[in-house]
Amino acid sequence: MNERIRDLGAQDPELKNSPVAWEGEEDTEALRAEVPGEPECFFNDQAFRHGTIVRSGSTLLRCDLGLWVPTSDPQNP
């Protein structure tokens, strides 16, 4: 992947955001039911396509069919 990872800061609760599946905090399947197979994720009213990786603070998030999933840096695994 040659795309630069966009640093988006924190999610603003006043704007449209897709849910984040934090490991161990929430039932991922319940979150997935909220966004069944969405082709994009939202972060502060911006749409990102499936597979896009963004940075929020020190966390990398990957769009996985409408759900943000914490991930590792593909350039620095």
Sequence and secondary structure as in RCSB ss.txt:
>XXXX:A:sequence
MNERIRDLGAQDPELKNSPVAWEGEEDTEALRAEVPGEPECFFNDQAFRHGTIVRSGSTLLRCDLGLWVPTSDPQ
NP
>XXXX:A:secstr
  S  EE  S  TTS    B  TTTS HHHHHHHSTT SEEEETTEEEETT EEEETTEEEEEETTEEEEE  TT
  
